[in-house]
Amino acid sequence: MEDTPEAGRRALVTGASRGIGLAVVTALLDDDADTHVVAVARRATPELTALAETGRVQIVKADLSVSGAADRIAEDAGAVDILVNNVGATTPHPDGFLSTTDADWVAALNLNLLAATRVTRAVLPGMLDLGDGAIVTISSVNARLPDPLVVEYSAAKAALSNFSLALSKEFAPRGIRVNAISPGPVATDLWLGADGVAQAVSRVGGASPDDVAQGAAAQSSTGRFTTPAEVAALVIFLVSEASANITGADIRIDGGLIGTL
């Protein structure tokens, strides 16, 4: 376990090797020269390794779908005052609910819900000892916009948003703020990668992956996907003093995709 730096913030970010997680690590470093980041990922990408060369990023390799990994991460990280629960993934099911299996549901709940609960439970005691902290959990618009294509992912994200709000009620009196962010489609591998949503829909529907992605983007008012950097900027706001009285929020960043109140 490393000692917590005498000055500056110490953050822990899961799913940190690419996409939103990598953008959050980068934004935390850019926001405050004294911030140290513990970056959790199954494997270190070249981009994350380059950030570690600054001396301000500690890479912890772990598979958060495995029970017990969170406790080891917390021990390696030491006390943190920022936690960003970002890890998550989905496997699209173009054939709908009847094509899903128990294994699909267990995997989705394990990575998209239980990983966040385990890591949060592991780091909260140290955060409470500090008497101050901010937790931001990356949920999804699918928490409120159920989709048969990703039915188990949608259910897991709905539970994750519920968990975040419940946590905020319990720990706000003890100095810990807890908020969630619910992005719509983001320009990451989850949507645009080789095994992403666009590819899965393309294989079934016949349209090209680019056409699928453009069609999804067109459903939002802005007509485009959110970028990882835009999600990261919202994380920075929610862990800053500028949002000192915001807790229990679940903020959508979806380009106006969801049009209801």
N, C-alpha and C positions, 0 to 999 in steps of 0.2 A: 504493500500500500504506500502511495506517495503522500507526503505531508501537504496539507493545503497551503497554497501560497499566502504569505502574510498580507498581501494587498491584492485587490482585484477580485473579480468574481470567478467562481469555478462552476462550469456547466457540464452536464452529461447529456449527450445526444445519441439516441439509438437510430439504427438504420442510416448510419452516417457516411457510407461509402460513396453514395451517388444521389442524384435527384434532389428531393427536398432536403434530406438529411445533410448532404454535402453543402448545399446552399446555406443551411442554418449554421453549420460549423464556420463557413467562410464569413457569414454576416456577423457572428459573434466576435470573431477575431478582428474584423474591420471596425466594429462598433466601439470596442474598448481595448486599448493596447495592453491592459493588465489582465484581461480575461484569459483563463486557461480552460481548455475544452477536453473532456474525456469523450472520445469518439468510439462508439460501439458498432461493430460490423462483423459479419461472418468472415469477410475477407477484405483486405485493404486494397483499394484501387490505386492506380498511379496518382490520381488527383488528391486522394486523401493522404497518401504517403508524402506528397509534396507539401501539404499543409503541416504535416508532422515535423518536417525539416525546419520549421520555424522555431521549434522548441516549445511551442505553446499548445500543442495538440498531443495527447496521449492516446494511442490507438489500443483498444481492448478488443481482441477477436473473440466473439462469442455467438452462439446460436440461441437466440432468445425463444425459440420454440421448445427448447429443452428445459425442463423444470430444474431449478438449482443454479442455472446460469446467472440469474439476476443477483443472487447473494454474492457470487464471486465477483461480479462486476462492481457491486457496491463496496466490497472490500478493497478492490484495486483502485477504485476512484477516490475513496475517502469521502469526507463531507462535501456536499455540493449545495449551492444555493439556487441553481437553475437546473431543471430537468425538462428535456424535450422528448416526449414519447412519440417517435416518428415511425418506428419500424412497422411494416405492414406489406401485404401483398394479396393478389387475387388471381384466381384462375377462372377465366370466363367460361360459361356453359351455354353455348349457342342453342343447345337442345332443351334448355330450361331445367326446372326443378327436378323432374323425374330422372334426369341424367346425373344428378348429384348422389354421392354416396356418404355413408357415415364418416368415412375417412376424409372426404372433402370438408364436411362440416367441422370435424375435430381440428383439422389443420387450420381452417379459417378462424375459428374461435381462439385457437391456441396462439396464433401469431398476431392477429388483429385486436384481440381483447386481453387475453391472459398475459401476454408479454408486457403490456403496459401496467397491468395490475401488479405483476411480480416485481418489476423494476421500481415502481412507485413505492411499494411496501418495503423494498430493500433500502431505498435511500431516504425515506421520510424520517426515520429516527435521527439521522445526522442533521437533516434540515431543521428538525424541531429543536435540536440542541443549539443550532445557530440562532434560532428564534426569528428567522426570516427566510423567505424563499418564494420561488415562482415555478409553477409546473404548467407546461403547455403541452397538450396532447393533440396530435394531428388525427382528426376524425375524417369525415367525408360527407359530401352532400347526400350520399347514398344512405346516410342515417335517417334522412327525411324523404328521400326519393328512392324508394325500393325499386330494384331492377331485377327482373328474372334472369338476366344475363349473368349477374353476380349476386345471386340471392343470398348465399351464405355470408359473403363479404358485407352486404348491406345490413344483414341482421347483426353481425359482429360490430359494425361501426355504430349502429343504433345503441347497442349495449355500452359501447365505449363512451359515447356522448353522455349517456345516463350516469355512468361511473364518474366521469369528470365533474358533473354537477353535484353528485352526492358527496364527492370528496371535498369540493369547495365549501359546502355547508359545514362539514365537520372541522376543517382545519383553518378556515379564515380567522376564527377567534385566537388562533395560536400563531398568527403571523405568516401563514402560507396561503398564497393566492393560487387558484387552480382555474385554468381556462382551456377551452378547446378551439381549434380552428377546423372548419369544414370546407376544404377546397372542392370545387368542381373538377372537371378534367384539367390535369396539369401536364405540361410538356415533359414527361418523364417516360422511362421504359415501361411503367405500368400500363400506359396507354399506347405508346409509340414503339416499344421494343419488339424484338423478334417474336416473343411469346405474349405480347400485350393484347389489350382489348381490340385495337384496330385490326391486328392480324387475325384474331379469332373470328371476328365478325366477317372479315374479308373471305376467309376460307369457306364460310357457309353461304354468304349472300352473293358472292361473285364480284362485288365491287372491289376496287383496289384499296389497300390499307390507307393510302393518302385520301381517297374519296371518303372512306369511313370516318377518318379523323376530321376532315373538313366538314362533313355532315354533323358530327358531334359538336364541333366548334360553332357551327351556324345556329345551334339551338340556344346559345347564350346571346344576351343583348349586345355584347361587345364583339361577337363573331370570332372569338379566338380563345385558345387555351390560356390558362394562367401559367406564368413561368415559376420555376422553383424559387427564383430570387424574390418574387413578389410575396410568396408565402413566407419566406425567411424574414422579409421586412416586417411582416405582421407579428412574427414571433418576437423579433427584437422589441417592438412596441410593447407587447404583452409582458415581457420580463423587465421592462424599464420602469423608472420612477414616474414616467408620464402616465402610466396606467395603474398607479398605486391603489386606486379604489375600484378597480375592475376585477371581479372574481365571479366565477359561476357563469361566465359568458361562453357562448359557442358561436364564433364569428364565421360567417360564410364568406368565401372569396371565390366566386363562381361566375363572374361576368354577367350576373343577372339571370343565370340559368333557372333558378327557382323563383317563380313570379308571385308566389303566395306570401301572405303575412306570417 
